[in-house]
Amino acid sequence: MDSEVSRIFALRDLLNAHNHKYYVLNQPEISDREFDELMRELTELEDRHPEVADPLSPARRVGSDLTDGFRQVAHVYPMLSLGNTYSIEEVDDFLRRADNSLAGEKVTIVGEMKFDGTSISLIYENGRLVRAVTRGDGEKGDDVTENVKTIKSIPLILSGSGYPDMFEIRGEIVLPWKAFERLNKEREFNEEPLFANPRNAASGTLKLLNPAEVARRGLDAYFYYLLGENLPADNHYDNMMAARSWGFKVSDVMTRLDSIDEVDNFINHWDSARKSLPVATDGLVFKVNSLRQQLNLGFTAKSPRWAIAYKFAAERALTRLIFVSFEVGRMGIITPVANLEPVLLSGTIVKRASLHNEDIIRQLDIHEHDMVYVEKGGEIIPKITGVDVSVRQENEPPIKFVSHCPACGTPLVRIEGEASWVCPNKYGCQPQIAGRIEHFVGRRAMNIDGIGEETVGQLIDAGLIKNIADLYQLTVEQLVGLERFALKSAQRLVDGVAESRNVPFERVVFALSIPFVGETVAKKLARSVGDMDTLMAMDETRLAAIGDIGPRIAQSVVEYFDSPENRQIIERLREAGLQFAAENRESIGGSDALAGKTIVISGTFARHSRDEYKAMIELHGGKNAGSISKKTDYVLAGENMGPAKLEKATSLGVPVINEDEFLKMIEG
């Protein structure tokens, strides 16, 4: 065998072993740099030897950025849900029923943590992962194999021995707290909706059509049940210990329990101890250990009689309010924030909780130094749900909302019809200035490399920038004199600013921080009006006539461009060479073939992904819609089109077309 090919196989085994030690055992033996060097070597060797390509190679875990969507696959064994209870007494009753049904046989119970993520079923053949399927409706689910391959704690090729030729293992895909908080910080910076909890984030991530993005987010997985023929043991616990030896991440919480008292103690212990775990949990699961006893106990129509889930109550803690701070957003909205004595909730230390607005403060009747109840209840964003009035100190005054901007001292104004107070000093209030610049340079806007929140503050403090247009006047010489700026980092920032001149017009509109103009609205405006001069000249009536642009957005756009300060910034951006006109559809391969047509996409496709078809529809003048109505012109249908959508399209007389027919429509 060629020496380089031999090295490929050796590197694969070595990197798989190090992956397992790092992501499953949490016992890394080499540095990240050493790991990266081995991975780089493997990647280069595989590029030179395509004849030994393997889709399960550790070098492929980063994921491709292309997928054609998800096809539905039937489960070999139905994935039923478990019966739930919030009562220890009902868990005890479940144990007694199992004992009675088994005519007094000794029953051992296995206690496990119920991780709060999204269920997954993995199929292995001859020690290799062949398929990963979501729970779906329990009978069938989505094939998410390509995304699951990117999760580094999941073995693609098993280690050890004794595994069946074919088996199924079930588990939970989770997003650890640290990865979740990092993801939400990114989304907050880019003004995207925040994920409410790790469960939603894990589920949404697993269904992304871009495996490379899935790989970046940092999903993890724990496994809890083995199914198949010729399993290594006749009981659940030993099977899971065998699975651990093959490379699967099985929680250390899993414990054999021999009595009701042991089960009750297990519940009482983990009701508190779970808060220190690195992932979200929402309860415990108790299973009869013996597979023979499981078989005898059987199933109801919806769940097994040999298992039950105990759900934890929503997490709530009592802590003292230290003070309320008032923070200024980039749109000038003042948000009150409760600063608290640190308290542990859902695996994280909570020190701050938003009070949202003046009305919430009044409803809660919060006084200074009150003892307040903080709750997550599955939500990552802490909220204050009440006050323990019984321990309120005498003569503590109620919290009063500020009347002047805490940053610049300007008197606040109330937004008509809303609960928000706003600082009107848009161009002299530093948090607003910094917020607009941070938004402008963000990934979904101008995507300027080398500028983050700290850098923006540093540039403002140094007097180098006062608004977004100033970014285009920065020089390497100015930056090198600042702290933490070496020649390389200064050049990177200046190059990033220069490259942003190529960002398309729709993202320029989004980057301007026009109130109520988010990413989708900016795209709609840019493509409808065509260029910046037209947008600046339009009145409210003309703007509101654009589809999906209501009176409120129209008024906001007009007010933005009526400002002399904003107009001056726009002209400086024009001089800097930003894209101030939408690309002509014909110049980028588009047309008016679908002009005025509304199209609904349903099902999965073979030739392009759903997102690609949506882009094609817009490129050729059409409009995407999420549901079928009388206004729908076509339904673009792939495999597994929902029967309800097909029935509705038929009843309304909406033509249903396939991929080939659609592509012919836009060929001309």
BATORBA-721264 format. One record per residue: residue in three letters; x, y, z of N, C-alpha, C in turn. Coordinates in steps of 0.1 Angstrom, whole numbers, plus 5000, padded with zeros to 4 digits. Layout:
AlaXYZXYZXYZ
...
***
This chain:
Met500849885000500050005000500950125000
Asp500550234992501250354992501450415006
Ser502550475009502850525022501850635026
Glu501550725016500650835019499250775022
Val498750675015497450615017497450545031
Ser498550485035498650425048498550535059
Arg499150645056499150755065497750815067
Ile496950815056495550855056494750775066
Phe494850645065494050555074494550565088
Ala495850585090496350605104495850735110
Leu495850845102495450975107493950965110
Arg493150905102491750895105491450825118
Asp492150715121492050645134492450735145
Leu493550805143494150885153493251005157
Leu492651075146491851185148490451145154
Asn489951035150488750985156488950955171
Ala490050905174490350875189490451005196
His491151105191491251235198489851305198
Asn489051295188487751355189486951295200
His487051165202486351095213486851145226
Lys488151155228488651195241488251335244
Tyr488151425234487851565236486451585238
Tyr485551535229484151565229483251475238
Val483751355240482951265248483451245262
Leu484751215263485451185276485851315283
Asn485951425275486451555281487851535287
Gln488651465280490051435284490951455273
Pro491151575268492051595256493451565259
Glu494151505250495551465252496551545243
Ile495951625234496851705226496251845225
Ser497051945222496552085221495652095208
Asp494852205208494052235196494952255184
Arg496052315186497052345175497552215169
Glu497952115178498351985173497251915166
Phe496051925171494951855164494751915150
Asp494752055150494552125137495652085127
Glu496852065131497952025122497751885117
Leu497251795125496951665120495851665110
Met494851745113493651755104494051815091
Arg494951915091495451975079496151875071
Glu497051795077497751695070496851595064
Leu495751545071494851455065494151515053
Thr493651635055492951705044493851705031
Glu495051745033495951755021496151615015
Leu496351515023496551385018495351325010
Glu494151355016492951315010492651384997
Asp493051504996492951574983493851514972
Arg494951464977495851394967495451254963
His494651194972494251054970492751044970
Pro492051094960490551074960490050934959
Glu490950844955490550704953490250634967
Val490650694978490350644991489450734999
Ala488650814992487650904998486650825007
Asp486350885018485350825027484450935033
Pro483150925031482251035036482251045051
Leu482850935058482850935073484250975078
Ser485151025069486451075074486251185083
Pro487051195094486951315103487251445096
Ala487951445084488151565077486851625070
Arg485851535070484551575063483551625074
Arg483851635086482951665097482551815096
Val483251895089482952035088481652065080
Gly481251965072479951975065480152065052
Ser479452015042479352095029478352205031
Asp478452305023477452415024476252395014
Leu476152275009475052245000474252125005
Thr472952125004472152015006470852034998
Asp470151924995468951944987467651924996
Gly467851955009466651945018466651805024
Phe465551775030465351655038464251565032
Arg464651435031463551335027463051265040
Gln461851225039461251155051461551005050
Val461850945062462250805063461450745074
Ala460850625071460150555081461050495092
His460650505105461350445115461250295115
Val462350225118462250075119461350045131
Tyr461550115142460750095154460150235157
Pro458750235159458150365161458750445173
Met458950575172459450655183458350715191
Leu457950645201456750685209457250795220
Ser456350865224456650965235456350895248
Leu456950955259456750895272455650965280
Gly454950895289454050955298454751045307
Asn454151165310454851265318454151285332
Thr454851315342454251355355455151465361
Tyr454551545370455351645378455351605392
Ser454851485395454651435409455451315412
Ile456251325423456951215428456051095431
Glu454851125437453851025441453450945428
Glu453251015417452850945405453950855399
Val455250895401456350815398456350685406
Asp456050705419455950585428454850495424
Asp453650555420452550475415452950395403
Phe453650455394454150385382455050265386
Leu455850285395456750175400455950055406
Arg454950095414454049985420453249915409
Arg452749985399452049915389452849825381
Ala454149865378455049775371455349655380
Asp455549665392455849555401454649465402
Asn453349515403452249435403451949355390
Ser452249425379452049365366452949245364
Leu454149255370455149145368455049045379
Ala453949045386453648935396454748925406
Gly455249035411456149025422457549005418
Glu457948995406459348975402460149095406
Lys461349075409462249185413462349275401
Val462149405403462249505392463349605396
Thr464349615387465349715388465049825378
Ile465149945383464850065375466150135371
Val466150195359467250275355466850425355
Gly467450505363467150655363468150725354
Glu467550815346468350885336467951035336
Met468851115331468551255329467751275316
Lys466751365317465951395305466551525299
Phe467351505289467951625283466951705274
Asp467051835274466151925267466651965254
Gly466451875244466951905230465951845220
Thr466451785210465651725200466051575198
Ser465051485197465251345196465851305183
Ile466751205183467351155171467451005171
Ser467350945160467550795158468750775149
Leu469750695153470850665144470850515141
Ile471150485128471250355123472750325120
Tyr473250215125474650175122474650035116
Glu475450025105475649895099477149865098
Asn477549755103478949705103479849815109
Gly479349875120480149975127480250115121
Arg479450145111479450275104478050335105
Leu478050465107476850545107476250545092
Val475050505091474450505077473250605076
Arg472550625088471450715087471050775100
Ala470650905100470150975112468851035109
Val467851005117466451045114465851115127
Thr465151225125464451295136463251215140
Arg462651255152461451185156460351195146
Gly460151315141459051345132457651315139
Asp456851235133455551205139455551075146
Gly456751025148456850895155456950775146
Glu456250785135456250675125457350705114
Lys457550825111458550865101459151005105
Gly460451025101461051155104461951195092
Asp462651315094463451365084464851305085
Asp465351275073466751225072467751345073
Val468451345085469351465087470751415088
Thr471051305081472351235082473551335080
Glu473451415070474651505067474851605078
Asn473851655084473951745095474551675108
Val474051555110474451485122475951445121
Lys476451425109477851385107478751505112
Thr478251625113479151735117479251745133
Ile478451665140478451665155479551585160
Lys480551645165481851575168481751465179
Ser480751475188480551375198479851255194
Ile479451245181478751125176479751045168
Pro480050925171480950845164480450805150
Leu481250835140480850795126481250655123
Ile482350615129482850475129483150425143
Leu482550315147482550265161483950215164
Ser484250235177485450175183485050055191
Gly486049985196485749865204485249745196
Ser484549655202483949535196482649495202
Gly482049395197480849335203479549405198
Tyr479649505189478449565184477749475174
Pro476349475173475649405163476049455149
Asp475749365139476049415125475149525121
Met473949535127473049645124472249675137
Phe472149805141471349835153470949985152
Glu470050015161469550155162469850205176
Ile470350325177470550395190469850525190
Arg469150555201468450685202469050775212
Gly468850895210469450995219468851135217
Glu469551235223469051375222470151465217
Ile469851535207470751635202470551765210
Val471551815216471451935225472452045221
Leu472152165225473152275223473552315237
Pro474852295241475252325255475052475257
Trp474952505270474752645274475752745268
Lys477052705269478052805264477852825249
Ala477552725241477352745227476152815224
Phe475052795232473852865231473953015233
Glu474653045244474853185247475653255236
Arg476753185231477553245221476653275208
Leu475753175205474953185193473953305195
Asn473353315207472453425209473153565209
Lys474353565213475053695213475353735198
Glu475653635190475853665175474553715169
Arg473453645173472153685167471653825172
Glu471953855185471653985190472454095183
Phe473754065181474554165174474054185159
Asn473554085153473054095139471554125139
Glu470954155150469554195151468654085146
Glu469053965148468153845144467453805157
Pro466253745155465453705167466253605175
Leu466253625188466953535197466253405199
Phe467053295201466353165204465953175219
Ala464753125222464253135235464953035245
Asn465352925239465952825248466852725240
Pro467752655246468552565238467852455230
Arg466652415235465852315228465552365214
Asn464952485213464552545201465852565192
Ala466952605198468152635190468652505184
Ala468652395192469152265187468252215176
Ser466952225178466052175168466152255155
Gly466252385156466352475144467652445137
Thr468752425145470052405139470052275131
Leu469552165137469552035131468852035118
Lys467852125116467052135103467552235093
Leu468752295096469352395087469752315074
Leu469652385062469952325050471452345046
Asn472252395056473652425054474452345064
Pro474952225062475652155072476852225077
Ala477552315069478652385074478252485086
Glu477052545085476552625096476252535108
Val475652415105475352325116476652295124
Ala477752265116479052235122479552345131
Arg479352475127479852585134479152615147
Arg477952575148477152605160477452525173
Gly478052405171478552335183477552245190
Leu476752165182475752075188476551965195
Asp475851905204476351785212475251675212
Ala475551565217474451455217474751355229
Tyr473651315235473651215246472751095241
Phe473150975244472350865240471850775251
Tyr470550725249469850665261469150535258
Tyr469150485245468450355243468950285231
Leu469150155232469650075221468549975217
Leu468449965203467449865198468049785187
Gly467549665185468049575174468049435178
Glu468449345169468649205172470149185177
Asn470349075185471649035189472349145197
Leu471549215206472149315215473049245225
Pro474049325230475049255238474549205252
Ala473449265257472949225270471449215270
Asp470849145280469449135281468749245290
Asn469549355293469049465300469549595295
His468749695298469049825292470349885297
Tyr470649885310471849945316473049895309
Asp473249755309474449705303474549725288
Asn473449735281473549775267474049915265
Met473650005274474150145273475650155277
Met476050075286477450075290478250015278
Ala477749915271478449865259478549975249
Ala477350045247477350155237478450265240
Arg478650285253479650385257481050335253
Ser481250205254482550145250482750155235
Trp481650165227481850175212482050325208
Gly481950415217482250555214481050655216
Phe479950605221478750695223478850765236
Lys478350885236478250965248477050925256
Val477250855267476150815276476350885289
Ser475350955294475451035306475850955318
Asp476751015326477150955339475950955349
Val474951025346473751035355473050895355
Met473150815345472450695344472750595355
Thr471750555363472050485375470950375377
Arg471350255382470450145385469850175399
Leu468550155401467850185413466950065417
Asp467050025429466449895433465149915442
Ser464850035445463650055454462950185451
Ile461750205457461050335455461850445463
Asp462450405474463150505482464350555474
Glu465050465467466250505459465750595447
Val464650565441464050655430463750785436
Asp463150795447462750925453464051005457
Asn465050945462466251015465466951065452
Phe466850985442467451015429466751145424
Ile465451155425464751275421465151395429
Asn465151375442465451495451466851545449
His467851455446469151495443469351575431
Trp468751515420468951585407468051705404
Asp467051725412466251845411467051965414
Ser468051945422469052055425470352045417
Ala470851925417472251905411472251935396
Arg471151915389471151935375471452075371
Lys471352165380471552305377473052335373
Ser473952245377475352265374475752195361
Leu474852125355475152055342475452145331
Pro476252115321476552205310475552215299
Val474452135301473352135291472052155297
Ala470952195290469652215295468952075298
Thr468252065309467451945312466051995316
Asp465151905314463751935319463151825327
Gly463951725331463351625339464251495340
Leu463651385345464251265346463451155339
Val464051045335463350935329463650805337
Phe462650725340462750605347462350485338
Lys463150385336462850275328463050145335
Val462250045333462449915337463649855330
Asn464649805338465949765332465849645323
Ser465149535328465049415320464349425307
Leu464949385296464249395283463149295283
Arg463249175290462149085290460949145297
Gln461249205308460149275316459549385308
Gln460349465300459749565292458849505282
Leu459249395276458349325266457049285272
Asn457049235284455849185291454949305295
Leu455549415299454749525303454049595290
Gly454749595279454149635266453949785265
Phe453049825257452749965253451349995254
Thr451050125257449750185254449750225239
Ala448650295235448650345221449750455219
Lys450150525229451050635227452350625234
Ser452450535244453750535252453950395258
Pro455250365261455550235267455050235282
Arg454650115287454250105301455450075310
Trp456650065304457850035312458750155314
Ala458250275311459050395313458150515316
Ile458650615323457850735327458850855328
Ala458450965324459251095325458751175337
Tyr459651215345459351305356459851445352
Lys458951545351459351675347459551765359
Phe460651845358461051945368460052065367
Ala459752125378459052245378459952355372
Ala459252465367460052575361461052625372
Glu462252655367463252705377462952845381
Arg462952865394462652995400463553015412
Ala464153135413464953165424464653305430
Leu464853315443464653445450466053505452
Thr466153625448467453695450467153845452
Arg468153915456467954055459468354145447
Leu467454245445467754355435468754445441
Ile469854465434470954555438470554695434
Phe470354715421469854835415469354815401
Val468654915396468154915382468955015374
Ser469554955363470255045354469355075341
Phe469555175335468855215323469755225311
Glu469555135301470455125290469855175277
Val470755235268470355295256470655215244
Gly469655175236469855095224470255185212
Arg470555125201470955205189469855285183
Met468555255186467455335181467055425192
Gly467755435203467455535214466455485224
Ile465955365223464955315232465755285246
Ile465155325257465655305270465055175276
Thr465955085280465554955285466054945300
Pro465054935309465554915323466054765326
Val467154755333467754625335467954605350
Ala467354495356467554465370468954405372
Asn469754465380471054405384470854335397
Leu471254205398470854125409472054065416
Glu471854025428472753935435472853805427
Pro474053755423474153645415473353525420
Val472653455411471853335414472053235403
Leu472053105406472252995396470952955391
Leu470752965378469452915371469852845359
Ser469352725357469452645345470952635340
Gly471852615349473252595346474052725343
Thr473452845345474152965343473953055355
Ile474953145358474853245368474053365363
Val472953395369472153515364472453635373
Lys472953745367473153865374472353985369
Arg471653965358470854075352469654015346
Ala468554095346467354055339466654175334
Ser466154175322465454285316464154315323
Leu463854435325462454475330461654535319
His462154535307461454575295461054715294
Asn460154765302459754905301459154955314
Glu458655085314458155145326456855075330
Asp456055025321454754965325455054835333
Ile456054755329456354635336456854665350
Ile457654775352458054815365456854845374
Arg455954915369454754955376453854825380
Gln453754735370452854625373453554535384
Leu454854525384455454445394455654515407
Asp455454645407455554725419456954705426
Ile457954715419459354685424459854805431
His460354775443461054885451462554855452
Glu463254955456464654945457465054835467
His465954745463466554635472465454535475
Asp464454525467463454415469464054275467
Met463454175474463754035470462854005459
Val463353965447462553935435462753795431
Tyr461653745425461653605419462153615405
Val463153535402463753535388463453395383
Glu462953385370462553255365463053245350
Lys463353115347463653085333462552995327
Gly462252895334461252805330461452755316
Gly462752715313463052675299463552785290
Glu463252905294463753025286465153065291
Ile465953095281467353135285467353285290
Ile466453365285466453505289465753515302
Pro466453555313465853555326464753665327
Lys463753645335462653745337462253745351
Ile461953865356461453885370459953865370
Thr459553765378458053735377457353775390
Gly458053825400457353875411458253925422
Val457653975433458354035444457853975457
Asp458853935466458453895479458254015488
Val456954065488456654185496456854165511
Ser456754045516456754015530458154055536
Val459154055528460554085534461054215529
Arg460154295523460554435519460954515530
Gln462054585529462554675539461754805540
Glu461554855552460654975553461355095547
Asn460455175542460955305536461755295523
Glu461755175517462455165504461555215493
Pro461955315486461055375476460855295463
Pro459755305456459555235444460555275433
Ile460855185424461755215413461055315404
Lys461755425400461255525391461955525378
Phe461255525368461855535354462455665352
Val463655665346464355795344463655885334
Ser463856015336463256115328464156175317
His465456145319466556195310467356075306
Cys467956095294468855985289470055965299
Pro470255845303471355815313472755835306
Ala472755835293474055855286474455995283
Cys473456075278473756215273472956315280
Gly471956275289471156375297470056445290
Thr469756405277468656465270467256415275
Pro466256505277464956465281464356355272
Leu463756255278463256145270461856185265
Val461456115254460156135248459455995248
Arg458155995249457455865249456955845235
Ile457155715230456655685216455155665217
Glu454455745209452955745209452455595207
Gly451555555216450855425215451755315220
Glu452955345225453855235230454255255244
Ala454955155250455355165263456855225264
Ser457455245253458855275253459155425254
Trp460155465261460755595262461955595253
Val462255715246463355715237464155845239
Cys465455835237466355955237466356005223
Pro465856135221465856185207467156235202
Asn468256235210469556285206470256185198
Lys469756155186470356045178471756065174
Tyr472256185172473556205167474556255177
Gly474156275190475056315200475056215212
Cys474356115211474256015222475155895219
Gln476255875226477255785222476755635221
Pro475955585230475455445228474655425215
Gln473955525211473255525198474255525187
Ile475155615187476255615177476955485176
Ala477355435187478155305187477255195182
Gly475955185186475055085182474855085167
Arg474655195161474455205147475755155139
Ile476855195144478155155138478255005139
Glu478054945151478154805153477154725144
His475954785142475054715133475554725119
Phe476054835115476554865101477554765097
Val478554735106479654645103479354495105
Gly478154465110477754325113477754235101
Arg477754105104477854005094476654005084
Arg475454035088474354035079474154165072
Ala474954265076474854395070476154415061
Met477054505065478254525056479354425058
Asn479254345068480154225071481654275070
Ile481954375078483354435077484254355087
Asp485254285082486054205090487054295099
Gly487254245111488154315120487654425129
Ile486254435129485654535137484554465146
Gly484754475159483754425168483254535178
Glu482554495188481954595197483154675204
Glu484154605209485254675216485954775206
Thr486154725194486954805184486154935181
Val484854925180484055035177484155145188
Gly484055095201484255185212485555255212
Gln486655175209487955225208488155335198
Leu487555315186487655405175486855535178
Ile485755525185484955645189485755715200
Asp486255645210487055715220488255785215
Ala488855735205490055795199489655915190
Gly488355935187487956045179488156015164
Leu488355885160488555855146487255835139
Ile486155795145484855785139483755845147
Lys482755905141481555955148480355905141
Asn480455845129479355785123479855675113
Ile478955615106479255505097480155545085
Ala479955665081480655715069482155735072
Asp482455765085483855785089484755665087
Leu484055545087484855415086485655415073
Tyr485055485062485755475049486855585048
Gln487155655059488255745059489455695067
Leu489255575074490255525082491555485074
Thr492655505080493955455073494755365083
Val495655295077496455205085497255285095
Glu497755395091498655475099497855525112
Gln496655565110495855605122495655495132
Leu495455375126495055255135496255205142
Val497455195136498655135142498955205155
Gly498655335156498955405169498055365180
Leu497055285178496055255189496555125196
Glu496055115208496354995216495754865209
Arg496454755209496054625204495954625188
Phe496454735182496454735167497954725162
Ala498254615158499554595151499354625136
Leu500354615128500254645114499254555107
Lys499354425110498554325104497054345107
Ser496754365120495354385123494754515118
Ala495654625117495154745111494854735096
Gln495754665089495554635075494354555073
Arg494054455081492854375080491554455081
Leu491554555090490354635092490154725080
Val491254785075491154875063490754795051
Asp491254675050490854585038489454545039
Gly488954515052487554485053486654595050
Val486954715053486154835049486154845034
Ala487254825028487354835013486454735006
Glu486554615011485754505005484254525007
Ser483854595017482454625019481754705008
Arg482654775000482054854989481354764979
Asn481654634979480954544970479654474975
Val479354504988478154454994476854504986
Pro475954414982474854454974473954564981
Phe473154634973472354744977471354704988
Glu470754594987469754554997470354545011
Arg471654505012472254495025472754635030
Val473054725020473354865024472154925031
Val470954905025469754965031469554905045
Phe469754775047469554715060470554775070
Ala471854805065472954845074472654995079
Leu471855065073471655205076470955235090
Ser470355125095469655145108468455235107
Ile467655215096466355285095465355215104
Pro464755285113463855225123462755135115
Phe462555015120461554925115461954855102
Val463154885097463554825084464554715088
Gly464054595089464954485091465454425078
Glu466054305079466654245067465654225056
Thr464554165059463554125049462954255043
Val462554355051462054475046463054555037
Ala464354555041465354615033465454555020
Lys465354425019465454355006464254384997
Lys463054395004461854434996461954574991
Leu462454664999462554804994463554814983
Ala464754754985465854764975465454714962
Arg464754594962464354534949463154604942
Ser462354674951461154734945461554874939
Val462354954947462655084942463855094933
Gly464855004934465954994925467155064928
Asp467055184934468255264938468055354949
Met469155414955469055494966468355624964
Asp468555694952467955814949466455804949
Thr465955694943464555674942463955654956
Leu464655574964464155554978464155684986
Met465155764984465155894992464055984988
Ala463655974975462656074970461156024972
Met460955904976459555854977458855904989
Asp457555934988456755984999456055865005
Glu455355885016454755775024453755695016
Thr452955765007451955695000452555594990
Arg453555644983454255554973454955434980
Leu455555464992456255354999455255255004
Ala454155305010453155215015452455125005
Ala452555164992451955094981452754964978
Ile453954964983454854844980454354734989
Gly454254614983453754494991454554475004
Asp453854455015454454425028455054545034
Ile454954665028455454785035454254865039
Gly453954865052452854935058453055085061
Pro452055155066452255305069453355335079
Arg453455245089454455275099455855265093
Ile456155165085457555155079457755275069
Ala456655305062456755415052457055545059
Gln456455575070456655695077458155695083
Ser458555585088459955575093460955605082
Val460755545070461755565059461755715055
Val460655775054460555915050461256005061
Glu460955975074461556055084463056045084
Tyr463555915082465055895081465655985071
Phe465155985059465756055048465456205048
Asp464556245057464256395059465356455068
Ser466056375075467156425084468356475076
Pro468756595078469956655071471156575075
Glu471256525087472456445092472556315084
Asn471356255082471356125075471656145060
Arg471156255055471456275040472956305038
Gln473556375048474956405046475756275047
Ile475356185056476056055057475855975044
Ile474655975039474355905026475255955015
Glu475456085014476256135003477756095005
Arg478156095017479556045020479755905017
Leu478755825019478755675016478855665000
Arg478055744994478055744979479455774974
Glu480155874979481455914975482455804978
Ala482155724989483055614993482955494983
Gly481955494975481755394965480855274969
Leu479955294978479055184982478055164971
Gln477455044970476455004960475155074963
Phe474755164955473555244957472455204947
Ala472655094940471555054931471554904931
Ala470354844930470154704929470754654916
Glu471254534916471754474904470654444894
Asn470854474882469854444872469654294871
Arg468454244871468254104872468854034860
Glu468754094848469354034836470854014837
Ser471554114844472954104845473453994854
Ile472553944862472953834871472153704868
Gly471753694855471053574850469553574853
Gly468953684857467553684860466653734848
Ser465353744851464453784841463153834847
Asp462153864839460853894844459853784841
Ala460453664839459553544835458453524845
Leu458753554858457753524869457153654874
Ala457353764867456853894872455353884876
Gly455053924888453653934893453153794897
Lys453953694897453453554901453853524915
Thr452953464922453153424936453253274936
Ile454353224942454653074942454853024956
Val454252914959454452844971455252714968
Ile456352694977457152574975456752474986
Ser456652344981456352244991457052114987
Gly457552044997458251914995459751924994
Thr460451824990461851814989462251794974
Phe463451844971463751844956465051774953
Ala465251734941466451664937467451744930
Arg467051854923468051934915468552054922
His467752114931468152234938467552224952
Ser468152304962467552304975466352404975
Arg465552404985464352494987464852634986
Asp465952664994466452804994466852854980
Glu467452764973467852794959466652824950
Tyr465652744952464452774944463752904948
Lys463752934961463253064965464053184959
Ala465353164959466153274953465853284938
Met465653174931465353174916464053244914
Ile463053224922461753284921461953434922
Glu462653484932462853624933463753684921
Leu464753604917465653654907464853674894
His463753594892463053604879461653674881
Gly461653764892460553854893459353804901
Gly459453684906458253624913458353654928
Lys457353614935457153634950456953494956
Asn457753474967457553354975456453374985
Ala455653274988454653274998454653145006
Gly454253155018454353035027453152945027
Ser451953005023450752925023449952955010
Ile449152855007448352854995447052934997
Ser446753024988445553104988445053134974
Lys443953204973443453234960444453324952
Lys445353384959446353474952447553394947
Thr447653264950448753184946448653144931
Asp449653164924449653134909450152994907
Tyr451152944914451652814912452152754926
Val452052614926452752544937453852464931
Leu455152494935456252424931456452304940
Ala456152184935456052064944457151964941
Gly457851924952458851824951458251694957
Glu459151604961458751484968458151514981
Asn457251424986456651434999455851565001
Met455251614991454451734993453351705003
Gly453051795012452051765022450651745016
Pro449951645020448651615014447651735016
Ala447751805027446851915030447052025019
Lys448352055016448652155006448152114992
Leu448351984989447851934976446351944975
Glu445651914986444251924986443752064984
Lys444452154992444052294991444252354977
Ala445452314971445752364957444752314947
Thr444352194949443352134940441952204941
Ser441552224954440252284956440252424951
Leu441352494951441352634947441752644932
Gly442052534926442452534911443852594909
Val444752584919446052634917446952534910
Pro447552564899448452464892449552424900
Val449852294900450952234908451952184897
Ile453152244898454252214888455452144895
Asn456152064887457352004893458652084890
Glu459752034894461052094892461252124877
Asp461152024869461452044854460552144848
Glu459252144852458352244846458752384850
Phe459152404863459552534868460752584861
Leu461752494860463052534853462852574839
Lys461852504832461552544818460952684817
Met460052714828459452844828460452964829
Ile461552934835462553044837463753044827
Glu463752934819464852924809464953034800
Gly463753084795463753184785464253324790
***
